[in-house]
């Protein structure tokens, strides 16, 4: 994409009421727009990142046997009354609104109840199970405090998968597989090393749930690490679980972290409440065992910003970056020649399947370089009279700051593998 | 995809409160689930169709120079007060809800106001214009009557593009280009022939707006056709426009139709209200001329069902069908052999890039054939002991009902071009 085609610009200052680092940087770089506290629109560059993260998650969910659907925001009170979660004293962050012709509806903050109802209309035999159903959909939570940018929104995009198994053993096998898939997702988006499988409080049907917590000072959670096993325990259960659940060793380090994903065994709670049953091989009616598996997509994006940004701006891992290459043309006295060469390279890279943001704007070099640093695209290539006369591209790695001169062929071979 | 992997099943009856043909068929075939009147979830097959329609629209919007973003559902009262549209007496189908820490917010039913605010933070010079910005996003309208299935939802997916031009001439040029793009979209989704560019009432800034109306008895609108020009006039302005606006000939036919898209010149209404301005070449402050361009994606899907369905079920055009081929294995006495051959063909088709729904379920042939007809996938292939011994595939065209025997190679060459 040509940068002149984008309508967004960078800005020096974030809105004064924006206190979080992730939203400050993302707003300044033109990735998002703050509509109100906890509510952000995704502008073209931001939508690219969101889409890249969603694609990685979708691939791993499909590999896990997931089937994708799209449920609704508007929620039928009836199904939530069956589980007891319609009550505002039980769930304190509902948004509710009224239908014109009477009746109150909610805005979905999660989807166990409506999905269980849907499944009950399609599943009735052991032959129909297990099933793993997910969506990538917008959730609404009426947070009284929304100061963490896109780490904790009132409106946010989430992947939520729900599993329906025939028994505990089948559920546990899938639950363990989902841990591996989650680990792979966080590896692929670049957060693997900093993300800890974390034991947290469970519920009626399971002793513990599992969170995926990424270390960052801006995190709202506190976790206790076993660095050897790359496992942690959430502060909320530290009195109960005093040592590493894996190796029994000491939890030697305490860190702030943000919960980028969680997996939860639900037992038969929702299936029972909604009357979901199946007939087993012997003709006996049974209740499926459920689990839920969430990843906040905006939250992953915000966490990546928090973890990797430096004093100059955002630093994206290649897998989620809005573009792979930021091509910056610096037109001097002989502007036409530089722009012509840059255009040629832009077309060449694009035709080889490399996604490029081409800074074709009529701005000073300093402004373009500052913008490139703020935007955080992994590789910056500068084309100027100097690079043209030298016959090489000036290639800068955003993360390390290392600048190298490469021929075009060299660049393909060495830098894009 | 293997049909056993889908969790949905077909059913004989739609819910008794569902009166629309589109939703009855889509529910019976397992494409959608009715959460409440006017609110439908998209199940795996339905999501495939929605995604296919969205992809076609996205391609044409990008070709038109559009940049994609994703705005929010929750709406800040402040921007809507500026345009006067917060008032429930002016806009009578708002959903509104309360923030926990005070203040009322709306659920977006359109996005002129918030986008104009966003653009005002990024655009300030004539060099920044024109810009064409779109999203594919969920809208909410508090309809008191919601009896048309997915033709008129309380919650529905829409593509909305907004244009920002420097003057009327630039606006008009884009407006005309958008007509061509819309025509192409409706051609590609299979509705071209039945869809009429229709003159409808305009607003403060333009005499007429243009709707794209698809002929179907279930339509809520009445239009008057000039069949020669493939143009129509909406009943609402028929007293004003009594002949074809193109050829001045008689409007010879009156038909029911559903509005699948519309384009609208907005003049400077929203830009003025929100204070969006730019500086022209002479340094003079000016107000951009805007337009809005909508297509209801669920509505397009519902209209396709209404228009093409026959007494046996849904009939999808190839471009939007959830799968290109429905492979039905009929296992007789020697079941293993049939399933093995079917699996081979499934893999062969898939590896050649053909999307296949493989009916691998343990059901009677009659049930499988009835399901295939109801689901409406364009091409059905039957594999049975008979077809295997004959060395050919039994290929049925869903639309025409014509059955032919083809070798696998033949099928690729003749049927998939």
Interface residues (C-beta under 8 A of the other chain):
Chain A: X5 X6 X7 X8 X9 X11 X30 X33 X35 X36 X39 X40 X41 X42 X43 X44 X46 X47 X50 X65 X67 X68 X69 X70 X71 X72 X73 X74 X75 X76 X93 X95 X96 X97 X98 X99 X100 X101 X105 X107 X114 X118 X119 X121 X122 X123 X127 X128 X131 X133 X138 X140 X142 X143 X144 X145 X154 X155 X362
Chain B: X5 X6 X7 X8 X9 X11 X30 X33 X35 X36 X39 X40 X41 X42 X43 X44 X46 X47 X50 X65 X67 X68 X69 X70 X71 X72 X73 X74 X75 X76 X93 X95 X96 X97 X98 X99 X100 X101 X105 X107 X114 X118 X119 X121 X122 X123 X127 X128 X131 X133 X138 X140 X142 X143 X144 X145 X154 X155 X362
